[in-house]
Amino acid sequence: MKYVPDATADRRFESDNTVDRVGVDGLLSELDEYAVEQALQIKEKADGDVTVTALCVGPEKAVDAVRKALQMGADQGVHVTDEAIAGSDYIATSLVLAKAIEKIGIPDLVMCGMASTDASGSVVPAMLAERLDLPQVTFAAVVETQGDQVRVKRDGDIATEVIGGTMPLVLSVTDQTGEARYPSFKGIMAAKKKPLETYSLSDIGVDPAQVGLSVAWSSVEDATARPPRTAGEIVKDEDGSGASALTEFLVSKKFI
Ligand SMILES: Cc1cc2nc3c(=O)[nH]c(=O)nc-3n(C[C@H](O)[C@H](O)[C@H](O)COP(=O)(O)OP(=O)(O)OC[C@H]3O[C@@H](n4cnc5c(N)ncnc54)[C@H](O)[C@@H]3O)c2cc1C
């Protein structure tokens, strides 16, 4: 799960046009809360022992996202943080995540959100599947598991697909999978005692030269704030001339 700038607070860019992820309020990406929820539901329905591990790659503050998942009910947390990771693109982010997952131990299910709420690339799960050499089932709106079998409903523009897969696999879930739970007071207290590990790049065997902005395959050259909205033009209906005034306005803007 990703730690993202809070969309309701002030968000900024750094001088190199990367997102300021340190000097602004952040939180567990709301779209990733659905993945945490689905993981917890699978654990609750399973017969055997299931361990839910919350994994996040991000700056120091990103540990808050891991804590939130632990408060919701995840069993253990892993936070990968290293100054060299700042400015990483999808390719580097997926590399770090894959190496961290390999260190933790490849699980039956790697669960992701459908997209992050800041960059919304929706590509990290697919890249992870490729790196881990696992099948992928993405954009699941309904998730069912039985033993090592996974069945999902995937809503497209013109059809709904039902896709089956055998674990281990990478699964990404949408906001249609059902409301994510709020941490209870008991959950918040219990989270304080849950294991939470911090990995650096050297812990997971990633060379700092493979990550960061300097090796990103793309870069944002410039970003400009959208100009504030100007006041609209009001067409008044005086003496019954409103319709023709409106027509003239629409013609002048080439809308008709
Ligand atoms: C304004 C802006 C500027 C950017 N500039 C650049 C740039 O110049 N060059 C460049 O290459 N990239 C740039 N990026 C992309 C940035 O590096 C991506 O945020 C990052 O690579 C991950 O992609 P994503 O957020 O789109 O993830 P998605 O593919 O949308 O994420 C899907 C799922 O993958 C998982 N996931 C994604 N990231 C993490 C994580 N860190 N930890 C744990 N799980 C995760 C989550 O479950 C998430 O729901 C920019 C992004 C923004 C918002």
Ligand as a Chemical Component Dictionary entry (heavy atoms), coordinates in Angstrom:
data_LIG
# 
_chem_comp.id                   LIG 
_chem_comp.type                 NON-POLYMER 
_chem_comp.pdbx_formal_charge   0 
_chem_comp.three_letter_code    LIG 
# 
loop_
_chem_comp_atom.comp_id 
_chem_comp_atom.atom_id 
_chem_comp_atom.alt_atom_id 
_chem_comp_atom.type_symbol 
_chem_comp_atom.charge 
_chem_comp_atom.model_Cartn_x 
_chem_comp_atom.model_Cartn_y 
_chem_comp_atom.model_Cartn_z 
_chem_comp_atom.pdbx_ordinal 
LIG C1  C1  C 0 2.949  14.792 -9.832  1  
LIG C2  C2  C 0 3.737  13.531 -10.054 2  
LIG C3  C3  C 0 4.948  13.604 -10.685 3  
LIG C4  C4  C 0 5.651  12.458 -10.966 4  
LIG N1  N1  N 0 6.798  12.572 -11.622 5  
LIG C5  C5  C 0 7.429  11.496 -12.059 6  
LIG C6  C6  C 0 8.581  11.636 -12.853 7  
LIG O1  O1  O 0 9.053  12.752 -13.117 8  
LIG N2  N2  N 0 9.175  10.535 -13.335 9  
LIG C7  C7  C 0 8.651  9.301  -13.060 10 
LIG O2  O2  O 0 9.173  8.323  -13.563 11 
LIG N3  N3  N 0 7.584  9.120  -12.258 12 
LIG C8  C8  C 0 6.946  10.202 -11.762 13 
LIG N4  N4  N 0 5.821  10.053 -11.004 14 
LIG C9  C9  C 0 5.305  8.692  -10.757 15 
LIG C10 C10 C 0 5.668  8.166  -9.400  16 
LIG O3  O3  O 0 6.976  7.802  -9.339  17 
LIG C11 C11 C 0 4.703  7.029  -9.104  18 
LIG O4  O4  O 0 3.923  7.511  -8.066  19 
LIG C12 C12 C 0 5.255  5.680  -8.641  20 
LIG O5  O5  O 0 6.141  5.158  -9.572  21 
LIG C13 C13 C 0 4.174  4.643  -8.391  22 
LIG O6  O6  O 0 3.206  4.675  -9.378  23 
LIG P1  P1  P 0 1.671  4.967  -9.020  24 
LIG O7  O7  O 0 1.602  5.836  -7.833  25 
LIG O8  O8  O 0 1.022  5.439  -10.285 26 
LIG O9  O9  O 0 1.152  3.544  -8.631  27 
LIG P2  P2  P 0 -0.084 2.681  -9.234  28 
LIG O10 O10 O 0 0.447  1.837  -10.312 29 
LIG O11 O11 O 0 -1.249 3.600  -9.525  30 
LIG O12 O12 O 0 -0.372 1.882  -7.932  31 
LIG C14 C14 C 0 -1.184 0.713  -7.957  32 
LIG C15 C15 C 0 -1.016 -0.012 -6.659  33 
LIG O13 O13 O 0 0.359  -0.398 -6.486  34 
LIG C16 C16 C 0 0.709  -0.333 -5.101  35 
LIG N5  N5  N 0 1.790  0.647  -4.894  36 
LIG C17 C17 C 0 2.171  1.663  -5.715  37 
LIG N6  N6  N 0 3.202  2.347  -5.182  38 
LIG C18 C18 C 0 3.472  1.776  -3.995  39 
LIG C19 C19 C 0 4.405  2.032  -2.946  40 
LIG N7  N7  N 0 5.304  3.027  -3.027  41 
LIG N8  N8  N 0 4.409  1.225  -1.847  42 
LIG C20 C20 C 0 3.524  0.213  -1.758  43 
LIG N9  N9  N 0 2.603  -0.084 -2.696  44 
LIG C21 C21 C 0 2.578  0.680  -3.798  45 
LIG C22 C22 C 0 -0.555 0.106  -4.369  46 
LIG O14 O14 O 0 -1.255 -1.013 -3.949  47 
LIG C23 C23 C 0 -1.331 0.829  -5.441  48 
LIG O15 O15 O 0 -2.730 0.872  -5.212  49 
LIG C24 C24 C 0 5.121  11.186 -10.607 50 
LIG C25 C25 C 0 3.935  11.125 -9.903  51 
LIG C26 C26 C 0 3.228  12.288 -9.607  52 
LIG C27 C27 C 0 1.957  12.204 -8.824  53 
# 
loop_
_chem_comp_bond.comp_id 
_chem_comp_bond.atom_id_1 
_chem_comp_bond.atom_id_2 
_chem_comp_bond.value_order 
_chem_comp_bond.pdbx_ordinal 
LIG C1  C2  SING 1  
LIG C2  C3  SING 2  
LIG C2  C26 DOUB 3  
LIG C3  C4  DOUB 4  
LIG C4  N1  SING 5  
LIG C4  C24 SING 6  
LIG N1  C5  DOUB 7  
LIG C5  C6  SING 8  
LIG C5  C8  SING 9  
LIG C6  O1  DOUB 10 
LIG C6  N2  SING 11 
LIG N2  C7  SING 12 
LIG C7  O2  DOUB 13 
LIG C7  N3  SING 14 
LIG N3  C8  DOUB 15 
LIG C8  N4  SING 16 
LIG N4  C9  SING 17 
LIG N4  C24 SING 18 
LIG C9  C10 SING 19 
LIG C10 O3  SING 20 
LIG C10 C11 SING 21 
LIG C11 O4  SING 22 
LIG C11 C12 SING 23 
LIG C12 O5  SING 24 
LIG C12 C13 SING 25 
LIG C13 O6  SING 26 
LIG O6  P1  SING 27 
LIG P1  O7  DOUB 28 
LIG P1  O8  SING 29 
LIG P1  O9  SING 30 
LIG O9  P2  SING 31 
LIG P2  O10 DOUB 32 
LIG P2  O11 SING 33 
LIG P2  O12 SING 34 
LIG O12 C14 SING 35 
LIG C14 C15 SING 36 
LIG C15 O13 SING 37 
LIG C15 C23 SING 38 
LIG O13 C16 SING 39 
LIG C16 N5  SING 40 
LIG C16 C22 SING 41 
LIG N5  C17 SING 42 
LIG N5  C21 SING 43 
LIG C17 N6  DOUB 44 
LIG N6  C18 SING 45 
LIG C18 C19 SING 46 
LIG C18 C21 DOUB 47 
LIG C19 N7  SING 48 
LIG C19 N8  DOUB 49 
LIG N8  C20 SING 50 
LIG C20 N9  DOUB 51 
LIG N9  C21 SING 52 
LIG C22 O14 SING 53 
LIG C22 C23 SING 54 
LIG C23 O15 SING 55 
LIG C24 C25 DOUB 56 
LIG C25 C26 SING 57 
LIG C26 C27 SING 58 
# 
